[in-house]
Amino acid sequence: MPNKKLAESNLVDWIPQRVKRCPLDCPECYYNRAVNENTEWIQHVGDRPSDVDIQTKIVRVNSGLDSNIERKIVVEQTRELPHKFYNTSIPQWIGFPGPVVLTVNPGWCGYQFHNLAGSIGFLSQLMFVRVLVADVTQHALNIIAREIRWYARFNVPVVLTFMRYTGMPTHPSGYTMTGHIDHEWWCPTIETKRGTYAELLSNASHGDLYVCGGLEGDERCATCGVCERLYWRSLEGDE
């Protein structure tokens, strides 16, 4: 069963490791929730995409599980795919045979951004950095703006992903219970997302700042297109 969020897009999912709980267990992990519930999607996300999809779409490797977990298996299974990118929240992206998306995860005790000072020379290998917006308090937004400014110095695109919650968020202001694809979640309102994006765009001074799913409510990949655009742009530097 394909990921419904990817329907009609040019992306297809594949998790080539054995499907199991991700040991990183990031807060509100959609992937681990699917493992726990043994959903139809999780039963098939480890299946290799069809030959047609492999030849005509971009394979989104490990959206959920981490590409640095059993990395040897991941690379062996995906090396020959014509178009793919890898997802990881572990700051070890050098050596993957394709562009990499680094996810910066918030912890329960505040943001825990990676110290990447020793990797500055390799930042060009990143397709983009995905920063998870755990809440929209001023404290959180100040920290996120600081980190965006850091990546802006090295021309690394940043994509904001607003967290959704199964239970009421710790800081519920700006959130509402609403449907998202197949489930009910506590999600930020459109007004909250617009206001947060505008504030970060202004304070972080980074013209290469995007929102996963866009700002208008329809968060499906087919209408967003950010991953596709940044994937093809990342390949331009290899020519």
C-alpha positions, 0 to 999 in steps of 0.5 A: 500500500503506497503512502497516501501523502505521496499520491500523484507525486513523483516520489515513492517510499522505500525502507530497505532494512528489515521493518522494525521499530526505529531505535532513535524513537523520536517524539511523535514518530509516525513510523514507530506508531505505524509499527506498533499498530501494524498498519497496512502501510508499514506491512508494505513499506519495505517492499522494493518499488516497482520497476516502473516507479524506480525508472520514473520516480524519485525514491525517498529512502527511509522516510521514517526509519533512519538511513544510518541504521544498518547503513550497509544494507541501505546502500547495497540495496539502493546504490543502483537506483537512478534517482533517490535521496536518503533521510537521516537524523544522524549527522553522518551523511558523507559517503551516501550514493545520493543526496541526503536530507538531515533532520534536526529533531527537537528533544523533550527538554528543548532543541538538541541541534547537532554540532556540525562545526567539523562538517562544514566543508561537506554541507554541500552534500546535503539536499536540505536540512529538515527542522522540526517545529515542535511548538511555536513559543517565542523561545522555540522560534528564537532557537530555530531562527538561530539555527536557520541563520547558521545554515544560511551562512553555507547556502544550505536550504532549510525546510520547516516541518510542523509537528503533529501530535496524537495528544494535546501538545504541551504548548497548545496555543495555535493548534487544533484537532483536525484530520490529516490524510488518514488520522486525526491530529493536533495540528498547527492552524494555517494562520499559525503556520503562516505567522511562524513562517513569516517571522522566521523568514524575517528573523533568520534572513534565509531566502532558502526557507520552505515549509513541508506541505506548504502553507495552505492546508493541503499537505500532500507531496503532489501539491507541495513539490519542495522535495522534488525541486530541491532534489533536482537542484542538488544534482546541479552541483554534481554536473 
